[in-house]
């Protein structure tokens, strides 16, 4: 009886939600930017300019501030604490979202409108660079060694929920408002909602406690000199492993949550309502599977799960692309299989990244190298897709993802098992 009582464990749901809410706000905001990009272009850029191109260029440019944010805010978290760093990232993101919601239009202030948009997006890009590393470190450091997968699953559970909410909000707004109303004020509503969600997340995070591991290691962290060079000098294999599986992770994200939608509609002539319905169902599945997959990794290990994900993606991604054609059933197969496989990685991403670096380098180590990989391969994914489509070879993108999956598989083959690692 006593043994049974000792083995019971209550998840600290409030702390897990507070740590993950920033990620939800961040991905919600990035999703609504893409969803409402046409309205942003019409409102904030010159009518005779290549306004949609400029809108997406602003979107892409923010990606390249992620590594800088990961470096600066990761180091801040290692030296000053996970809690203050997570408060700073959510303030930057919520502030950027609220700023976009109230931006003056091009008709009102001219070129100042897109300049202000760019400033807000840079702040959000910096914030996102720090959010991933700092929230990941926090979740891993408050978790018992045998439950880090379960705790980590809340991170992408929040991401999937945010993307789903953004998609549904876009659907309902475009149904409820006329095109004129959407162009006039409707596009501002999602950004206002994002800002308010961020303020709610700020309230939750203000009451978080600091992690014991940071408290025990903060003096050591403050004595570290040239921390970025130290990660390369003392942890080169860890940097390689992180970049290897992040390469595939970021391409999986942009394949299933971004690239497949226009590919299905524009190239394969699938019905747009079928595409969005299939993506919504698969996203719900993505959310539901996070916790079970995190729990599975706590039992069987990180390495087997990552090998299944990368190996299966390498083998299946191109065959799945052949199912992208008219018909809800075909689209459900593509999105559900792809995103279900992806949960093998996302459910444990904060855990496996945090298990690679010591506490005094954890925030910076994840922040710098994860975000550099995302910027190089995630930020350029739309350009690669567009270039291949213009050349009439859009299906080559799926071979590109398959190649990334092979790289990730080879990297994971040399990865030691870390599920029972003591982070202290």
KETI-151413 format. One record per residue: x, y, z of N, C-alpha, C in turn; residue in one letter. Coordinates in steps of 0.001 Angstrom, whole numbers, plus 500000, padded with zeros to 6 digits. Each point is the difference from the previous one (the first is absolute). Example, Ala and Ser with C-alpha at 12.3 -4.5 7.8 and 13.67 -1.06 7.14 Angstrom:
BEGIN
513190494310507800499110501190500000500900501200500000A 499650501050499280500820501190500060499230501090500730S 
REM end
This chain:
BEGIN
500834498805500000499166501195500000500875501254500000X 501002499999500899500890501160500082500771500194498713X 500395498855499380500723500099498734499132500665498950X 498706499598499953499082500582499023499858501494500192X 499944500446501260499873501427500286501242500753499549X 501186499394500257501243500660499600500103500151498490X 499431499057499265500160500019498556499023500941499299X 498972500443500728499045500920499399500664501343499731X 499641500603498890500610501275499647498929500907499409X 499860501184500560499049500969499462500727500990499116X 499523500120498775500598500983499098499727501410500524X 501020500856500008499779501400500391499393500763498817X 498716499772499752499357500493498778500122501510499869X 499841500723501086500065501455499918501376500459499508X 501064499405500545501353500365499561500245499597498553X 499495498827499614500193499541498633499268500903499006X 498795500412500351499248500908499129500688501357499928X 500450500510501149500665501301500020501279499986499161X 500772498910500087501230499895499216499709499869498515X 498901499344499646499689499732498602499182501092499329X 499366500873500787499080500974499423500726500983499084X 501245500306500316500754500901499129500173499410498626X 500304498716499941500137499336498710498681500030499234X 498888499815500717498690500053499353499753501372499390X 500292501054500773499793501358499507500886500276498793X 501248499543500087500940500262498917499539499357498699X 499647498704500048499597499322498775498630500460499516X 499132500368500919498724500594499611500259501251499176X 500879500860500512500242501270499330500658499817498637X 500969499080499924500646499761498715499009499396499005X 499078499200500493499009499385499118499009501029499468X 499528500913500876499032500982499521500655500992499046X 501294500253500181500699500879499052499928499416498593X 500290498695499884499938499350498689498561499939499487X 499047499686500887498609499859499602499422501309499478X 500352501120500633499426501297499643500978500876499223X 500975499366499359501046500748499299499450500877498881X 498969499556499300499423500803498912499442501313500537X 499319499941501153499420501213500587501097500923500530X 501058499417500584501138500798500434500631500732498824X 500165499287498891500606500589498804499180501181499502X 498686499836499944499129501067499491499974501210500927X 500098499763501309499872501093500965501304500734500246X 501137499282499974501243500571500516501057500284498947X 499785499602498755500996500224498955499417500840498872X 500902500601499219499572500880498912499170499225498985X 498917500594499505499127499290499053500712499584498719X 500989500784499557500666499674498744501269499170500188X 500281499579501229501197499195500243499661498522499907X 501043499175500056499783498554500090499675499691501464X 498792500387500381499666500039501422499964498628500657X 499507498975499285499951498681500623501406499430500170X 500855500244499000501396499563500106500672500686501182X 499733501305500143500590500747501110499490499491501344X 498732499616500055499428499476501244500683498705500402X 500221499107499024500658498730500307501501500188500235X 500589501018499373501409500285500277500166500439501453X 499055500788500491500011500401501410499841498783500900X 499134499089499590499795498741500725501297499205500067X 500685499873498834501226499200499938501148500667500765X 500069501337499908501104500699500645500003499781501507X 498817499921500573499907499790501448500639498674500413X 499996499010499082500627498712500288501474500165500314X 500648500933499312501445500117500127500407500799501238X 499003500487500741500286500570501313499824498967501099X 499518498819499633499842498940500993501333499539500594X 501039499755499187501281499597500615500551501054500959X 499847501275499632500470501060500893499202499986501299X 498682499849499883499171499900501200500341498774500818X 500262498881499319500377498782500706501302500161500754X 500965500697499389501295500225500645499857500936501200X 499386501179499767499920501010501055499072499567501141X 498812499523499642499033499630501036500346498663500642X 500681499119499246500476498757500592501075500255501035X 500919500891499665501043500362500966499387500707501206X 499014500863499744499294500683501086499371498982500942X 499388498947499429499368498958500830501026499224500801X 501173499736499410501037499258500712500594500808501154X 500018501329499847500639500856501004498999500577500995X 498825500424499497499027500687500853498834499122500439X 499759498904499268498920499105500416499019499687498893X 499395498804500092498999499599498996498746500874500099X 499549500256501224498760500754500191500075501415499409X 500991500830500354500050501340499401500160499968498488X 500725499002499481500159499896498551498666499684499323X 499201499110500604498711499659499421499014501161500101X 500116500803501036499168501204500105500372500991498901X 501297500167499764500451500931498965499541499553498614X 500102498702499704499599499545498665498510500195499763X 499168499764501005498563500140499773499597501475499927X 500726500876500699499748501440499879500318500473498585X 501131499546499451500371500374498637498969499515498986X 499549498760500156499046499458499048498643500687500126X 499490500143501221498702500652500189500047501459499553X 501117500670500320500150501387499571500012500133498495X 500696499097499318500023500021498546498631499765499404X 499252499063500585498668499683499502499048501179500182X 500031500609501176499144501164500250500387501169499103X 501305500165499749500448501075499118499451499819498582X 500043498762499492499468499744498661498497500271499968X 499306499667501091498541500196500047499613501466499861X 500866500928500426499640501425499976500852500807499017X 500735499337499126500849500719499053499183500942499111X 500522501197499747499360500855498997500208499414498603X 499113500301499089500085499444498652500938500825499130X 500323499462498842500836500717499045499320501287499552X 498692499958499857499255501199499594500117501108501035X 500213499645501253500071500994501076501402500551500201X 501019499141499976501360500463500351501048499633498959X 499586499428498878500955499673498950500946498877500385X 501292500168499650500967498917500197500314499718501460X 499546500877500902500187499716501414499233498741500407X 498891499689499329499182498823500346500787498694499843X 500607499730498816500774498750499897501252499992500869X 500578501177500266501171500056500888499610499574501412X 498851500506500475499523499614501329499650498509500060X 499440499492498911499717498552499937501289499204500123X 501041500443499303501283499297500044500586500026501411X 499899501125500687500516500094501375499262499016500907X 498668499937499851499210499069500822500376498557499706X 500224499693498746500349498628499629501408499630500474X 500911500953499972501349499724500511499943499676501490X 499197500775500743499837499722501437499434498604500210X 499045499612499157499407498668500135500980498905499587X 500816500273498977501010499023499605501022499778501102X 500449501091500620500922499885501138499347499204501123X 498732500326500267499272499317501069499900498505499734X 499681499638498767499835498589499686501312499246500142X 501104500660499640501301499375500161500299499655501443X 499578500869500931500235499727501405498967499089500629X 498773500046499486498920499227500618500252498499499938X 500405499507498845500190498559499844501027499469500985X 501137500671500084501066499495500864499650500155501473X 499429501130500370499756500262501417498857499152500550X 498911499891499240498886499158500457500408498529499993X 500793499589499000500475498613499966500833499684501228X 500927500903500318500847499787501175499160499947501265X 499032500881500117499159500025501205499227498696500154X 499341499552498919499218498765500069500879498809500378X 501188499920499394500889498869500292500524500050501429X 500270501204500497500624500127501316499020499815501160X 498714500225499760499040499752501093499485498568499994X 500345499237498950499468498641499874500876498990500738X 499381498987500632500777498860500497500666499286498828X 501135499367500240500775499391498912499181499049499147X 499121499223500610499234499019499244498736500532499367X 499773501324500116498751500568499476500235501223499112X 501221500195499551500271501185499180499249499975498679X 499785498822499430499238499913498760498571500473500191X 499386499590501103498627500414500286499918501513500180X 500932500550500775499993501441500228500247500754498690X 500941499489499200500356500673498752498861500013498992X 499132499012500083498920499904499017499072501204500034X 499952500701501128499123501170500101500448501122499060X 501276499989499620500542501069499165499332500014498624X 500031498864499299499387499961498677498512499712500055X 499506499533501131498558499939500192499443501419499887X 500713500957500598499580501398499908500151500528498575X 501063499585499315500215500454498626498870499551499088X 499663498714500055498926499484499157498671500664500299X 499737500227501282498757500667500381499959501422499453X 501128500697500070500066501376499512499765500073498494X 500631499090499257499821499988498545498544499698499646X 499399499079500738498600499647499754499081501184500305X 500245500693501108499187501166500357500141501094498945X 501225500241499541500217501019498977499262499656498712X 500042498732499615499312499561498793498488500172500128X 499459499598501143498558500111500221499558501458500087X 500823500840500626499667501415500089499955500627498612X 500978499646499164499987500487498626498751499568499249X 499602498758500206498803499469499336498756500774500424X 499827500177501320498787500649500488499955501489499665X 501153500684500059500017501417499673499654500239498535X 500591499195499114499722500183498580498564499622499643X 499385499147500815498589499662499787499081501087500548X 500388500623501118499122500949500684500099501412499445X 501165500373499469500207501363499531500108500048498478X 499590501105499441500147500198498559501466500268499673X 500341499910498714501375500284499598500395501432500346X 499046500922499863500289501399500334500282500163501483X 499198499340500832500216500079501444501308499321500406X 500319498888499352501268499338500294501175500906499659X 499919500677498862501069500898499595500087501242500856X 498857500429500547499966501217500800500488499768501426X 499409499015500694500354499792501409500079498524500412X 499400499110499196499925498594500405501349499345500190X 501000500379499180501320499379500096500706500359501309X 499553501080500642500624500413501262499559499118501180X 498816499401499903499429499255501121500893498847500454X 500517499157499074500857498887500459501257500462500738X 500576501123499566501201500494500682499654500566501378X 498826500617500112499548500470501307499786498816500944X 499388498937499474499799498782500801501346499427500434X 500966499962499082501332499489500337500659500816501098X 499864501325499932500568500846501043499364499752501350X 498681499831500016499297499734501252500382498637500574X 500170498997499114500460498693500460501399500107500622X 500830500829499383501337500205500533499981500638501380X 499103500961500203499889500629501310499512499000501048X 499086499112499600499549498950500919501162499067500345X 500818499668498982501175499171500250501000500681500915X 500111501318499867500910500757500871499573499882501460X 498702500085500245499490499864501363500350498622500567X 499826498956499179500329498652500449501491499860500302X 500837500561499145501441499829500161500571500799501166X 499347501087500348500504500801501132499991499209501300X 499150498986500087499887499208501221500816498708499974X 500775499790498931500829498804499921501185500116500954X 500406498868500536501226499960500787501191499712499090X 501190500334500463501213499707499237500355498520500174X 500717499428499021500370498594500110501188499838500949X 500015498884500706501095499724500939501330499881499264X 499955499422498798501258499815499263500633501326499644X 499169500992499617500583501318499730500610500583501267X 499277499919501111500496500573501248501328499376500408X 500146498688499767501230499311500380501170500307499059X 499684500452498785501051500166498986500201501436499536X 499270500963500595500053501363499459501386500638500153X 500687499718501086501337500572500159500967499411498981X 499864498709499741500837499364498977499725500622498629X 498701500251499705499630500596498716500597501390499849X 500003500766501071500512501370499929501507500040499802X 500676498915500364501457499949499821500400499528498603X 499049499519499222500313499491498662500394501151499084X 501098499847499291500437500991499022499858499405498603X 499602500837499031499794499550498616499126498741499944X 498783500082500514499172498786500103499679499346498664X 499825500800498947499687499396498704501179499179499489X 501199500552500118501193499259499587500192498756500872X 499611500109501259500152498841500884499101498855499558X 498784500307499523499134498919499525500648499268498827X 500698500747499136500675499370498856501248499248500431X 500715500563500948501269499403500411499795498760500865X 499045500062500936499835498914500956498822499075499689X 499038500463499175498811499196499704499697499963498501X 501022499735499166499760500029498548499026498931499534X 500052498805500606499068498947499587498569500376500360X 499822500631501164498661500421500399499436501044499034X 500857500923499573499574500998499009499610499308498698X 500798499020499584499701499258498774498694499230500097X 499768499338501128498741499262500181498803500948499965X 500123501126500703498910500963500051499680500535498608X 501026500392499252499774500518498642499452498906499084X 500448498755500201499571498897499137498522499711500102X 499481499855501230498573499684500069499122501243499889X 500555501200500286499219501227499816499796500284498519X 500987499644499179499865500152498549498732499323499502X 499793498761500375498807499284499563498753500512500700X 500113500321501272498835500460500750499410501259499390X 500854500958499678499482501250499445499410499803498611X 500598499101499197499443499738498671498673499247500096X 499871499103500983498714499330500213498921501008500355X 500356500932500880499017501007500398499521500790498783X 500929500511499199499595500847498878499393499198498859X 500322498725499917499350499161498988498529499826500311X 499695499557501222498616499623500306499129501171500439X 500596501018500617499188501121500440499995501164499010X 500876499992499011500046501124499052499992499547498545X 501024499251499595500222499746498581498922499152499340X 499495499007500701499047499082499376498679500659499621X 499603501034500725498710500637499721499983500655498612X 500924500931499683499981500554498637500351498968498928X 500872499021500343500337498953499027498759499198499626X 499195499645500998498792499214499746498987500795499189X 499827501281500339498967500817499354500438500477498625X 501213500550499906500432500629498750500571499011498989X 500755499021500487500672499074499075499168498754499735X 499441499411501051499252498749499846498479500215499887X 499558501271500062498590500377499774499036499334500980X 500438499810501230499103499483501033499066501113500461X 498833499611500479499031500976500498500536500645501282X 499962501326500081500600500701501136499319499637501323X 498677499815499985499312499642501247500424498614500477X 500225499069499050500495498665500376501391500082500608X 500840500862499414501371500144500498499993500541501429X 499237501061500239499983500604501329499341499079501027X 498992499245499581499373499053500918500973498886500362X 500694499463499008500979498935500259501116500498500913X 500480501218499747501063500557500838499503500225501428X 498766500462500156499447500234501337499862498689500777X 499513498958499345499864498692500653501376499460500391X 500955500106499087501350499499500282500670500810501108X 499745501307500039500565500833501067499426499597501349X 498694499702500036499392499512501248500654498685500431X 500265499110499038500697498744500308501400500286500526X 500681500951499392501346500431500411499994500422501469X 498976500762500392499885500453501385499746498823500936X 499071499133499635499595498880500857501153499035500248X 500873499815499012501071499010500112501218500475500794X 500096501299500282501216500508500641500295499307501330X 499042499986500900500271499432501328500261498494499941X 499185499211499277500315498558499912501384499721499421X 500414500788498999501324499778499419501112500422500958X 499761501055500775500977500386501009500148498924501062X 498864499422500413500035498916500990500690498765499434X 499761499703498720500647498847499364501519500167499995X 500468501217499705501449500238499976500620499880501378X 499220500278501045500510499798501360500202498520500294X 499270499133499295500131498551500221501026499366499057X 499880500271498696500855499300499024501268500776499671X 500021501303500287501191500787499716499794500998498887X 500907500985499954499942501043498957500467499453498651X 501109499262500041500657499583498765499110499127499126X 499352498926500523499141499186499136498871500806499364X 499426500923500775498888500788499488500454500932498878X 501164500619500174500522500895498969500424499228498750X 500502498794500179500374499182498844498769499606499187X 498913499641500679498759499657499289499494501210499226X 500001501157500645499520501230499345500835500347498764X 501302500074500152500848500404498876500035498937498910X 500082498719500391500034498924499006498702499901499223X 498873500051500706498708499906499326499757501212499102X 500428501175500442499842501206499173500823499891498720X 501225499493500114500844499829498817499348499076498975X 499363498939500487499400499003499111498642500451499462X 499212500690500816498594500240499671499686501370499420X 500879500985500166499602501363499638499664500135498513X 500821499402499130499668500128498579498752499191499626X 499864498743500428498737499289499721498780500749500533X 500105500608501163498872500773500523499643501157499074X 501015500608499384499729501137499113499155499594498800X 500050498731499607499189499548498862498524499898500367X 499701499983501297498607499980500445499399501404500072X 500823501011499770499486501372500016499262500237498688X 498721499778500036499139500163498822498567500166500491X 499079500349499116498614500222500433499422498796500742X 499216500306501023499381498950500813500405500122501450X 499040500137500897500282500170501420500761498807500572X 499660498774499571500671498813500521501491500013499732X 500380500350498762501429500081499653500721501013500884X 499392501159500157500634501070500764500114499638501481X 499001499307500510500071499558501394501171499050500220X 500225499095499057501131499075500102501312500774500076X 500168500974499113501251500760499938500243500758501298X 499026500798500399500195500855501167500058499197501302X 499137499010500135499965499242501257501241499133500177X 500430499318498949501206499174500107501220500879500264X 500122501078499225501162500873500149500093500629501378X 498876500534500492500037500674501296500051499009501161X 499415498822499839500116498981501050501463499580500162X 500705499789498897501425499684500076500781501135500658X 499640501216499665500722501164500509499904500112501514X 498910499508500593499857500076501458501071499197500730X 500583499012499334501085499241500633501163500918500352X 500183501064499209501046500981500277499495501123500895X 498877500614499626499560501202500708499676499736501464X 499489498815500306499612499696501378501178500027500960X 501199499754499497501183499942500874501047501043499642X 499672500929499096501001500970499549500634500776501156X 499225500599500921500654500709501113500880499098500848X 499560498758500202500786499072500819501314499657499331X 499958499566498758501223499539499337500977501156499794X 499503501204499709500904501141499839500646500368501330X 499212499982501070500537500366501312500986498969500520X 499844498752499590500882498936500462501370500021499321X 500170500877499017501271500066499280501031500909500664X 499531501005500775500918501008500524499899500100501526X 501103500384500663499949500215501447499188501251500331X 499560500115501240499094501075500403500550501380499688X 501311500217500235500557501339499801500076500417498535X 499824499043499074500029500311498564498697499615499294X 499023499547500748498810499407499379499195501014499194X 499712501164500576499201500987499295500679500481498736X 501274500339500101500741500487498845500251498885498988X 500371498819500484500305498888499094498824499647499117X 498814499899500601498795499731499197499666501214499161X 499966501180500641499527501197499322500778500344498749X 501313499954500071500813500397498852499929498983498871X 500256498726500289500144499012498934498663499510499456X 499008499875500849498657499656499512499485501087499065X 500088501250500424499428501089499212500790500285498731X 501313499774500025500777500159498772499550498978498958X 499784498757500427499536498954499082498610500315499466X 499112500463500877498644500351499572500032501151499009X 500833501001500252500083501138499081500512499573498628X 501038499157499989500599499590498727499080499107499182X 499296499090500658499200499030499256498499500270500074X 499508500475501148498590500359500081499721501320499314X 500869500992500246499800501305499387500108499983498492X 500796499081499465500166499928498540499055499004499338X 499254499223500791499108498987499420499005500590499003X 499312501138500316499085500567498999500697500390498705X 501258500491500097500743500376498793500341498775499169X 500408498906500676500307498760499281498763499474499290X 498882499993500708498746499507499414499612500846498798X 500076501339500147499614500909498915500904499817498789X 501310499887500233500948499842498896499762498690499247X 499773498927500743499755498708499349498678500010499236X 498979500655500567498710500085499310500130500792498714X 500777501096500043500204500818498803500736499220498908X 500836499055500419500734499171499036499206498775499571X 498767499883500497499169498847499648500438498715500669X 500703500124501122500525498813500685499640500034501480X 498767500345500314499595500172501393500125498711500808X 499877498836499349500100498735500742501417499736500513X 500990500711499442501372499820500490500140500454501452X 499107500869500440500067500441501401499874498813500950X 499186499020499631499808498839500876501258499130500041X 500758499963498914501294499311500026500992500776500878X 499882501306499992500817500851500873499736499656501466X 498720499846500359499642499615501365500506498584500299X 499896499094499025500479498630500191501504499980500266X 500742500843499298501443500091500228500291500512501411X 499235500993500435500159500502501370499701498902501016X 499033499142499683499651498899500898501149498996500104X 500692499758498907501162499105500021501103500600500881X 500234501301499848501006500678500834499640499870501473X 498716500240500322499551499903501392500145498571500522X 499658499016499179500106498597500406501446499645500331X 500931500421499149501413499714500236500500500702501268X 499510501216500243500395500715501218499482499277501234X 498747499556499959499393499343501159500654498644500272X 500516499332498948500662498713500180501155500084500992X 500668501152500045501146500157500895499609500670501321X 498723500299500168499529500695501204499903499026501168X 500630500290501128499847499116501173498606500165500604X 499523498963500691498703500085500647500095500893501232X 499033500926500130500071500990501081498758500046500869X 499092499049499853498719500111500692500127499986501528X 501006499329500528500177499928501450501143500890500488X 500453500885499139501117500868500361499618500931501158X 500888500144500942499812500926501099500530501365499563X 499122500969499808500409501289499465500837500811500975X 500021499600501262500805500761500967501476499698499850X 
REM end
